[in-house]
Amino acid sequence: MKKQELRKIYKQKRTDLTADEILAFQENIYEQIYDLDTSGVKNVHLFLSLTKFKEINTQPIINFFRKRHKKIVVSTCNFKDNTLSHFYLEEDTVLELNKFGVPEPINAEQVDEKELDLIFVPLLISDELNYRVGYGKGFYDRFLSKCTEEAQFIGLNFFKPIYQIKDSDEFDIPLHQVIYPK
């Protein structure tokens, strides 16, 4: 299937998940994250969840990495050019909802993409080659293309990867790994 069709299908599949399913899936995903070897990681980029879209709750992941003295980085969206800017998320960082309801830091120190070691990526569905379907604006592909070769990209998803996304192209950046409920 192509991205547009997959986007529609998996938005609906996620909408149809029950609260109990989401809790069980999240716990499974958290356990897999907690088992990762992150000994060489200093800066972890996470997305701040949109509960209205039933995205995985990243707060337990943030808490986990903070306890391990990793710096947490989150992004703000520039909707004029579909790019992201990145900022440290400290305990005292103030978050404010942008006009689309996305929480963003407003009093934080900016971080360059080259400083990021581990990047968790939101998605609707991925394929067996670790290409992903997101919301369709290309924010993450633009972002990931600026990271170092050593940075690890890990997708977080409630659904097992499909065989193939038919219309992946040269602008799509594959992930190194996708974590989903086993």
C-alpha positions in Angstrom: 0.0 0.0 0.0 0.9 3.6 -0.4 1.5 6.1 2.4 -1.7 8.1 2.0 -3.8 4.9 2.3 -1.7 3.5 5.1 -2.0 6.8 7.0 -5.8 6.7 6.8 -5.9 3.0 7.9 -3.5 3.3 10.8 -4.9 6.5 12.1 -8.2 4.7 12.4 -6.6 1.5 13.9 -5.0 3.7 16.6 -8.3 5.5 17.2 -10.0 2.1 17.7 -7.5 1.0 20.4 -9.0 0.7 23.8 -7.5 2.3 26.9 -6.6 -1.2 28.2 -4.9 -2.1 24.9 -2.9 1.1 24.9 -1.7 0.5 28.5 -0.7 -3.1 27.8 1.1 -2.1 24.5 2.9 0.8 26.2 4.2 -1.4 29.1 5.6 -3.9 26.5 7.3 -1.1 24.6 8.7 0.5 27.8 10.2 -2.8 28.8 12.0 -3.1 25.4 13.3 0.4 25.8 14.5 -0.2 29.3 16.5 -3.2 28.0 18.4 -1.1 25.3 22.1 -0.6 25.8 22.4 3.2 26.1 25.7 3.3 27.9 27.3 5.6 25.3 24.2 7.8 25.0 24.3 11.4 26.3 21.4 13.1 24.6 18.0 11.4 24.0 15.5 13.0 21.7 11.8 12.2 22.4 8.6 13.5 21.1 6.0 14.8 23.5 2.9 12.7 23.1 -0.4 13.9 21.7 -3.0 12.0 23.8 -5.8 13.1 21.5 -4.1 11.0 18.8 -3.5 8.1 21.1 0.3 8.4 20.8 2.5 6.4 23.1 2.9 8.2 26.4 6.6 9.2 26.4 6.7 10.6 30.0 7.8 7.2 31.5 10.6 7.1 28.9 11.7 10.6 29.8 11.7 9.7 33.5 13.7 6.5 32.8 16.4 8.4 30.9 16.6 11.2 33.4 17.2 8.8 36.2 20.2 7.5 34.1 21.5 11.0 33.8 20.8 11.4 30.1 19.9 14.8 28.7 16.4 14.9 27.2 15.7 16.9 24.0 12.3 17.8 22.5 11.4 19.8 19.5 9.3 22.7 18.3 7.6 22.8 14.9 8.1 25.5 12.3 5.0 25.0 10.1 6.2 27.5 7.5 9.0 25.2 6.3 8.0 21.9 8.1 11.2 21.8 10.1 12.0 21.1 13.8 14.1 23.0 16.2 15.4 21.1 19.3 15.7 22.1 22.9 16.8 20.5 26.2 13.9 19.5 28.4 14.9 20.3 31.9 12.8 19.7 35.1 11.9 23.5 35.0 11.3 23.8 31.3 7.9 25.5 30.6 5.8 23.8 27.9 3.2 25.6 26.0 0.7 24.2 23.5 1.2 25.6 20.0 -1.8 26.3 17.7 -2.1 22.6 16.8 -2.1 21.5 20.4 1.5 20.2 20.4 3.4 20.9 23.6 6.6 22.9 23.0 9.3 24.3 25.3 9.4 28.1 25.5 12.3 28.8 27.9 14.9 26.1 26.9 18.4 26.0 25.5 18.6 25.0 21.9 20.5 21.9 20.7 22.0 21.1 17.3 20.9 17.8 15.6 24.6 16.7 15.5 24.5 16.5 19.4 21.8 13.8 19.5 22.7 10.2 20.1 19.4 8.5 20.3 16.2 9.7 18.6 12.8 8.2 19.2 10.5 8.7 16.3 6.7 8.7 16.3 4.9 6.9 13.4 1.6 5.5 12.3 3.1 2.3 10.7 6.5 1.1 9.4 7.6 -1.6 7.1 10.1 -4.5 7.3 12.8 -2.2 5.9 12.2 0.3 8.7 10.7 3.0 6.6 7.8 4.8 8.3 4.6 6.6 7.6 4.0 9.6 9.8 1.5 12.4 9.6 2.7 13.4 6.1 4.5 16.8 6.5 8.1 15.4 6.4 9.2 17.0 9.7 11.1 13.9 10.8 12.8 13.0 7.5 14.2 16.6 7.3 15.3 16.3 10.9 16.9 12.9 10.7 18.8 13.8 7.5 20.8 16.4 9.6 21.8 14.0 12.3 25.2 12.3 12.5 25.8 8.7 11.1 26.3 7.5 14.6 22.9 8.6 15.9 20.4 5.8 16.3 16.8 6.3 15.1 14.2 4.1 16.9 10.5 4.2 15.9 7.8 3.6 18.5 4.6 2.0 17.3 1.6 0.1 18.5 1.5 -2.1 15.4 3.7 -4.7 13.9 5.5 -3.5 10.7 3.9 -4.3 7.4 5.8 -6.0 4.5 6.4 -2.8 2.4 5.4 0.8 2.0 5.0 1.0 -1.8 5.9 4.7 -2.3 9.0 5.2 -0.1 11.4 7.5 -1.9 14.9 9.0 -1.7 13.8 11.6 0.9 12.6 9.0 3.3 15.1 8.1 6.1 14.9 4.5 7.3 15.0 3.9 11.1 17.6 1.7 12.7 14.9 -0.1 14.7 11.2 -0.1 15.3 9.9 -1.1 18.8 6.3 -2.4 18.9 4.5 -4.7 21.2 5.8 -8.3 20.9 
